[in-house]
Amino acid sequence: MLEYAQKLTLTPGEMVEADVAALAAAGFSARDVLDIAEVVGYYAYVNRIADGLGVSVETWLEAEE
């Protein structure tokens, strides 16, 4: 699942049916796959909107070094 999420995040144009088939082979249902894709897509969308609007990181979050 994490490999799928990473690929969908970093290289969405390279997603193929085999990526979904791998999740199914690992025991994920069709609904699970949809949920995974929707969550990954939602976070990508929200982050791009925030970046595009110049939204700052919440002050309570620790900065990564």
Beta strands, then each sheet from edge to edge (+ up, - down):
end
